[in-house]
Amino acid sequence: MNELTHTVRPERRSDADDVRTVTLAAFGSHGDSEVTGEAEAALIDLLRSRGKAVISLVATATPPAPVETDKEERVVGHVLFSEVTVEADNPTRVLGLAPLSVHPDAQGRGVGTALVLQGLEACRAAGYDAVVVLGEPGYYGRFGFEKASEHGLANEYGADDAFMVLGLLPGVLVRLKGIARFAPEFGEVGA
């Protein structure tokens, strides 16, 4: 498939329903994991309503003709970053990347890559030290994420290979040791 012509921008309040639709479509009600679209959508809603969605971006595309729509653009992807606490000796500012959703019609067309890259740039610009993710190593490794346990960073889920970290500042991973804990909202929805 070819790249999809899309734009990445900060999520607007008016995007909430479209983000939910994309998340439900991307994760479905079943699949490879026990996390469903409903759980991921509930997580986004909770983080957003409690002011914990630090960075939330959407990817939009212009609907192709002759699609009947009252919108000039269609949300085809979403990424959210929320604060993660690390019980460590040295204070660090860490964000967790979760969830990343791309509508099935737009998958494999560069949307997820654009969301991750622009999201990481937004994290840097906001002054964060590192980003962690619990995801597919082959996918996130392309962006520079490394196995967190190799840097002395564990997580509350006991995940190893799938728990990765990316330092946003030179040398930050040397001092980022301890246990990373995602926002309590993750546990509330089972994500």
C-alpha positions, 0 to 999 in steps of 0.5 A, a space after each residue: 500500500 502507498 503512503 496516505 496523505 495525512 496531517 498530524 495535529 494536536 487533538 481537539 475537544 471536537 475529535 473525541 468521538 472520532 478518536 473513539 471510533 478509530 480506537 474501537 476499529 483499531 483494537 476491535 473487541 478481540 484479537 491477539 491480546 486481552 485488551 479490547 477497543 472498549 478498554 483502550 477507548 475507556 482509558 483515553 476517556 479517563 486520562 483525558 477527563 482527569 487531565 492526564 493526557 499530556 500529549 494527544 495527537 490525531 492524524 487526519 486525512 481528507 475523505 476521498 470523493 465521493 464519500 458523503 461527509 460533512 467534515 473536511 477531514 477524517 481522523 484516521 489515527 491517534 496517539 496519547 502520552 501520559 505521565 509515568 512515575 519512576 521510583 528512582 534515585 534521580 528525578 526524571 520526567 517520563 511519559 508513556 506512549 499508549 495507546 497508538 491507534 490507526 484505523 484499519 483502512 489506514 494501517 500500513 500507510 505511514 500514519 502510525 509512524 508519523 504519529 509516533 515521530 511527531 509525538 516524540 518531538 512533542 515530548 522533547 519540546 515539552 521537556 520530558 527526559 524519556 518515553 516508555 512503551 509496552 508494545 511490539 519490539 519490532 515496531 517500536 525499535 524502529 524509533 530507537 526504543 530499547 529493551 528497558 530492562 537492559 537499562 535497569 528499568 522495570 515495570 509494574 506489569 512484569 513485562 520484559 521484551 515488550 517494555 521499552 524505553 527511549 531516552 530523549 536527552 543524552 545520557 538520561 538512560 544511565 540515571 533512569 533506574 527503578 520501576 516505571 508505573 503507568 497512571 492508575 487509570 490503566 489498571 482501572 480499565 484493565 489496559 
